[in-house]
Structure formats: structure tokens, C-alpha cells
Amino acid sequence: MKKYIKKIMSKLNNRLYSKILYYTYFNKKLDLKNPKDFNEKLMYLKLKNYNKNRIVWQCSDKYLMRQYAIEKGVKEKNLVKLIDVYNDPSEIDFSKLPNKFVLKCTHGCGFNIICNDKKKINEKETIKQLKKWQRIKFGYESGEIHYTHIKPHIICEEYIESNNGLPYDYKIYCFYGEPYVILVCSEREKGLKLNYFDLFWNELNYSKENYKNNKLINKPKTLEKMIEISKKVSKEFPFVRVDFYEYNNEPILGEMTFTPAACLARYYSELGNRKLASKMKLESKDEK
């Protein structure tokens, strides 16, 4: 019932729903007239632009984003290898899939099945789970209406791994085609860690201490290529986070994220929040 009420509220008045979400997370009012912190500015941008921006809809789609990237000059070798795409999970023929693969729903976040040994996967339960995810109107529940314009598909991608298990995620924050900082996500198996670096790989205190990985994080060999690609795909947007892996000595573009953590991220430090907010230039702030 709570999910149903949230869906209806988000659909009928996404602005009010966003204000409720923001207050629930931060215990303060969302100021759309004069947004100051990074989450507030993202909320403003979401409501004023991204919810109505068809290119944002396309690039939020994990499948259609690939077409946009290629149009902007990204090479196929710098995209995650696509094994297949399905309209419905029942179309999946597991016998034709490699031993390791990743299944993803294209219309939201967190709808992923990572298979590192096909012999251990329960096919019926996997299909059941994917069908359940496909029915979820993710954009309404999270208040990110741009996701509701995505036709739910299932994609099967190549399994990307490193010598130590899952690879690091390198997420480049870009403002109108200008890369600014890189967020490195590590230790997903143990508990997600988040470290920020500038473009010259100097570490920044942009995340709270309890989120940081205290181990040495080496500069990726393909960082310059990552930055080059992020410039190509981010020029049209006031903000977008361009997400990469490094695999076989190539940067691999995974997806583009316009509203990180649904504009409700609580992992920024005070400094990080202030610095990121300062990079966000909004055209006007006339909302009440």
C-alpha cells in the first residue's frame, strides 16, 4: 500500500513528492527557490529539465545509451560487450549464454543479476526475479520521472572482472562536458567504499570518513581515455556522471547517471557537497 501511494503521489505531483523525500532524508526543507547544496541543485535540475529531456531519457536507458555514445564517437570496444537483449525474461536461452554473464533491467538501478558460474544459477528463479523487476515503475518510486519513459528491456552483458574479483567503478562527474572529479567505488562485496580524486589523481576529501577505503587506490592506466570519452558524451548536459570500468587495458563505458542516489546522497562530506554544488550552474532559480 505504501508503494502504491508513493507511486500515485510521484506521478501526480513529482515536485511535492521530491520535497517529501528530501525532508525525510535530510530533515530539512528542499529549497527550490535558492538551492545551495549539491542534492538540492540536482533536485532542481531533475524537476526543471531532466524529467522532460528526451536525450536524458535515452541516456538513462542502459540499452539505448549505447547508440547515443556511438553517435558521439565512442568506439564499440569502449562499451560493455552486449551478448543479447530481450523484451521479456522468458526469451532468455541460458544454454546459449557463456559461463559468466550479467543480466540487467534497463529501466532503473540495482536490477542486476551477476552470474560467475552458470552451473549454480537457478533459471526459474532468475526469470521470476527479472519479471518482478520489469513490473516495477522505478522512476515513480524513486521520484526520478525520466526512468518512467524507458521501455523495460533485459540486457545480457559480458562479465567484467579483475584479479581481485569485481573491478573498481570509476565515475566521472561532468558539468556541460567538463570532467571535474572521479569517484572510485570499491569493495562492493564487503561494504561499498567511496573515494574521490581530481583529474590528476590527487585524493579529495569529498566523501565522509566512514565511506572511504583507506587502502591505496592506484590511478587507472586508461584514465586519460576515460576523461576523453566522458567529454564526448557529457557536453549536452548541465550534469551527468559517466561510469567506467577498466578491462583489457581499455576504458569501458558502463552507463550514464543523471541523478545519483535519486538526489538523496548522504555520503558527501561538507567540503565535497560545497565544491560539487559550486560547479552546478543553473540557468534560473525561479521555483517557489
Secondary structure, DSSP 8 states (H G I E B T S, - for coil): -HHHHHHHHHHH-HHHHHHHHHHHHHSS---SSS--SHHHHHHHHHHHTGGG-HHHHHHHSTTHHHHHHHHTT--GGGB--EEEEESSGGG--GGGS-SSEEEEESSSSS-EEEES-GGG--HHHHHHHHHHHHH--HHHHHT-GGGGGS---EEEEE---BTTBS--EEEEEEETTEEEEEEEEE-TTTS-EEEEE-TT--EE--B-GGG---S-----TTHHHHHHHHHHHHTT-S-EEEEEEEETTEEEEEEEESSGGGG----B-HHHHHHHHHH---S-----
